[in-house]
Amino acid sequence: MLNKRYLPSITALQCFEAVTRHLSFTRAAEELHLTQSAVSKQVAQLEELLQHLLFRRVRRRLQLTPAGELYLGEVRKILTQVEMSTHYLRSYGGDTEVLRVSTPPTFGARWLVPRLKGWRLRHPKIHLDLCSEQEADDLQQGRSDLAFYFGQGSRPGTESLRLFDEELVPVCAPGSLPEQPFTDPTQLAELVLLQNASRPQAWHDWFDSQGYHTEHSYHGPRFETFYMCIRAAQVGCGVALLPRFLVEEELADGKLVIPWPHAMPSTSAYYLAYPEHSAEVPKVRLFVEWMLEQIDSPDIPA
């Protein structure tokens, strides 16, 4: 672990950042309501700690050194994070708890968010913090209280509730379809097969489940999220293979159509997980109860 005496103070970082913007110790001091000598001393101590000069004087003007340029980017990240964290904490009352929930991005936007309506009214003292940045160890490391995920079975050290399965269907924009209907699913490759980075095998398995094969099943532009695939299909970039429940709205509105009527059930399912030791934590238990109510509602996908 780094010795704390080698860590600069926030004041030193603020002084350095202010001087870089004004290229003047005097104007930086005025902004920070410090004396010019105090700002100069803070920067000097920072240079001594780093063992690098951060500024040099050229024709009586301050200039950042290459080391100073490099350090400035990191310092601004740190100060921004401190500011955000401070505002984050000040936005909650003293009796408010934060419940951190991680979710796949498109699943979160399309399925989860609509089912959070009313949560705040029932649980005004539990503030939801949703995040689409997912790592396998988020729950174990305490970065999330609960996590939605798509997979097969429970994750180690967690309680996992199986929510529902999915089926994959091909979708494309109505204007992308040829005048003559397809007679063979492999003809979909004529529209360009849009690939999803998280499901690289999907098109191959979809064709294989019908006894067909095409050398194009792995070819086509690749998108990181289902939402990107949905938009690409909508604007006519090709045909996407997507969970039906994520595109129900577009199918109902006629923005997307199914060019070949074969739905392939996935071997995995959607789960809600939380650490085993959190099962009786009130905010976790209340969220699980809420989600189970949503699963039982009539508009949930089968």
Buried (B, 14 or more C-beta within 10 A) or exposed (E): EEEEEEEBEEBBBBBBBBBBEBEBBEBBBBBBEBEBEBBBBBBEBBBEBBEBEBBEEEEEEBEBBEBBEEBBEEBEEEBEEEEEEEEEEEEEEEEEEBBBBBBBBBBBBBBBEEBBEEBEEEBEEBBBEBBEEBEEEBBBEEBBBBBBBBEEEBBEEBBBBEBEBBBBBBBBBEEBBEEEEBEEBBBBBEBBBBBBEEBEEBBBBBBEBEEEEBEBBBEBEEBEBBBBBBBBBBEBBBBBBBBBBBBBEBBEEEBBBBBBEBBBEBEBBBBBBBBEEBEEBEBBEBBBEBBEEBBEEEEEBE
